Amino acid sequence: MTTLDSSIEVGETGAGITDTVWTEKGSWLDRVPRAVSMIVLFAAFLAIWQGIALLGVVSPIIMPTPAEVGRDIVSVAANLLSGDYMLTALWITGKEVFFGFIIATVVGFSLGVLVGETSFGERAVMPYLVAIDTMPKIAFAPLFVAWLGFDIASKVALAAFIATFPIIVGTAAGLHAADSNSRMLFKTMGATRWQTLIKLKLPTGLPHFFTGLKIGSVGVMAGAITGEFLGGGKGFGELIRVAASMLDTPRVFSLILYLSLLGLGLFAFVNWVQQRFVFWHKARVTTAE
């Protein structure tokens, strides 16, 4: 009798525990394959775009149809594949983005270490960096043109200028990511400040650093194109300006698309490097598989 009672109690207790375990149930949207979701969203976007064009809500001079943009995308692709002037323009813009990103990475990482590792950097340097970042960066474009001329240097400078601050913040935040127990352990073992920085703080802060790089990879594209808009040049930004002045909106849309692909390529490269160097850190938006 005692055995039976105890078994009943155990069973009831086990059932109670099972009923009270909380499990997160993802939405049905989270279970839709990524490729299907992207295709459906893109199709919906095209349908809305086509509907606006057919209803005449916006003038066709300003808002071309998806078919017109598609034909111009093919035309630009043919020009690029033939090695004509558009390929030269894309190469120039690519160099501006690449060199701007390299400069922003080096300067941003150096200032981020200064801000995150020293009291001088945090108390004296960081306020000036924040003040500069709050300024309208486009207003600096004429200054860079006056200082560096109308060549590629002024566009590289503006691209690096826009992309630097997120890298500074990401690096500084990463240096503070190491928990106090780990820092105390290194101190107890007699590690120097340099050893703690190299072997603990930098490896622990890599996810934050790459987050800053990803944001910077987006900003550097905006900086290069803005520099071409305001300071002339021979890149894709200049082609977009000329097409817009001629009200050739399909060409504007198609050139913007190819610039987006260039930006996506840089972002994907940064993400690939992060997966190789920070393979132990898995960042996910949701927990649903």
N, C-alpha and C positions, 0 to 999 in steps of 0.2 A: 504493500500500500504506500509505503514511504517512497519506494522507487518510482511508482507510477505518478505520485503527486509531484515529485521533483522533476520528472520528465515533462509533465504538463507545464510546470512553472518555467522550465528552460525553454520549451517550445513557445510559450506565450511571450517570454522575454525576447527570444530571438525574432519573433514576428514583429514585436514592437520596435526593435532596433532597425529591422529592415524597412518598416514603414516610415521611420523618421530620418532615414538617410536621404540627404538632399542631392539630387543630380540635376545638372543643367541640361535642359532640352533645347537644342538649337531650333531656330525657325526653319520652315520648309525652304525658305530662300537660301539658307546656308547650305542646304543639301543639293542645290542645283549646280551642275558642273560649271566651272568657271568659263569655259569656252561658250557654252550655251547662253550664259548670262550676258557675256559681252556681245554676242551676235544679236540677241534680242534687243538689248539697249541700243546698239548701233542701228538696227532696223527701225526701231521706234523713232530714233533721232532723224533718220532719213525721211520717214513718213511725215513727221511733223514739219520738217523743212519743206518737203514737196507740197504739203497742204498749204503752208503759208504762201508759197510761190504761186500756186494755182488760184488761191482766193484773192490774190492781188493786194494783200495787206501791206506789203512793202514793194516799192518800185523794183522792177526787174533789173534796172541799172545798178541798184544797190545790193539786191539779194538775188543772185543767179540761182538757177535750179541745180539740184544735185547732178543731173546729167551733164549740164554745161561745165560744172566744176570737174566732173569725171573725165570729160574729153580733154580739158586743159591739163589735168594731172598726167594723162597719157602723153600729151604733147611735151610737157616739161621732162618727163622720163626719157622720151626719145632724144631730146636735146642733151640731157645729161649723158646718156649712153653713147652719143655720137662724139662726145668730147668737145662740144661747142662752148659758147661763152658762159652758159649757166654752170657748167662743171667748174670752170675757173672761178666763178663767183662763189659757188659752194665751197670750194677749196679755201678761198680767202676767209670766208666766215668760219670755216672749221678751224683754221689756224688761230683766229682771234679767240674762239671759244677754248681751244686747247691750251694756248699759252696763258690766257686769263685764268683758267682753272688751276694750272700748275702754280702760278704766282699766288693765287688766293689760298691754295692749300699750304704752301710754304709759310706765307705771312700769317695766315690764320692759325696754323698749328703753333708757330713760334709765340705769337701774342697770347694764344690760349694757355700755353704752358706758363708764360709769365704771369697771367692773371690768376690761373688756378693754383700755382705753386708758391707764389710770393705775396706777402701782405702789401708790398708796394704796388704790384700789378693790380690787385683787387681793389685797393683803396684809392690809388692815384691814377692809374691808367684806364681802368674799366669805365669810370664816369665819362671820360673824354670819348672813349669808343662808343658808348651808348649815345652820347650827344651827337656824334658824327652820324651814327646810323639812323637817328631820327630825322636827319635833314633829308630833303628831297634829292635823291642821288642824281636824278636826271639833270638837275640844275648844275651839276659838276661837269657835264659833258662839254659845254663851251670852254671851260677852263682846261680840261685835258687836251682839247683841240688846240687851244692857244699855246699850251706848254709843249705839246708833243707833235703838233702838226696834223695834217689831214691823212696821214698814212695809217698803217695798221696799229702803230704803237698807242695812239689815243683810244682806239676801240678796245685793245687788250687791257689798258689801264682802267677803263670804265667797267669792263666785265669783271676784272679782279676786284675792283672796289666794291661792287655790289655783292659779290660772292664771299667776301672775306668774313664778314661779321658772323654768319651762321656757323662757320667753322671755328671761330674763336669761342663762341658760346658752347658748342659741342665739345671742344677739347677741354675747356675749363670745367664743364659739368662732369666730364668723364674722370678728371683727376680727383673729383670729390666723391666718386662713386664707390671707392673702396671703403668697406665698413671699418669701424673703429677697432674691432677685435683683430682684424688682419694687420692694421697699422701698428697696433700695440705688440703683436707677435714679432713683426719685423724689428721694432724698436728694442724689444727684449733680446732678440738674437744679435743685436749690435749692428744692424744694417745701417749704412750711411744714408743720407738724404737722397743722394744720387741713385743708390741701389734700390731704395724704396720706390723711387719714381720709375725706374726702368723695369723692375721686376714685379711690381705690384700695381701701381697707379695707372701706368700706361696700358698694360694688358687688360686690366679691369675696365678701363674707360674707353676701350676701342668701340663698343657699340654706340656710345654717345658721339664719338669722333666721326664715325661713318654716317650717323644721322645728320651731323652738320655738313658732311661732304655731299650727301644727297640733296639737301636744301641748296647748297652752294652750286651744285651741278645744274639746277634749274635757274638760279639767279644769274649765272654766268652767261647763259644764252640771252636772257633779257638785256643784260648789259652790252653785249656785243651788237645786238640788233639796234638798240637805242643809240649807241654810238654811231652806227651807220646812218640812222635816220637824221641825226642832228649834225653829224660831222662829215657827211659825204662818205665816199669809199666806193669799192667795186664788188662788194659782197651781195648776199641775198637781201639784206636790208635795203640796199640801194635799188635793187630790182623791184622790191615791194613798193618802195616810195614812188618809183617811176610808173608802175602799173596803176597805183592808186590815183596818181595825178591824171592818168588817161582814162579813169573810170573803168579799167579792165578788172572788174571784181573777180571773175573766175580765175584770172592769173594770180591775184592776191591770195585767194583761198588756197590754190594749189601750192604756191610758194610757202605759205604758212604751214601747210601739211608737211612738206619736206623738211622745214626747219624743226617741226615737232619730232619728226623721225630722228633728226640729228640729236636733239635734246634727249629723246628716249634712249638713244644709243649710249650717250654719256652716262645717263642714270643707270642703265643696265650694266655698264662696265663697272661703275662704283659698287653696285649691288653684287656683282660677280666677285670682285676683289674682297668684299666683306664676307661673303660665304667661304672664301678660301682662307682668310686670316682669322675670322671670328666664327668658325664652324661650330663652336660650342654654345653660341648664343642663337636661339631660335625665337625670332620675333614674329608673333602671329596676331592678326586682328581678332580672330575668333578661335574658339577651341573646337569647333565642329569640324569633322573630317569630311 
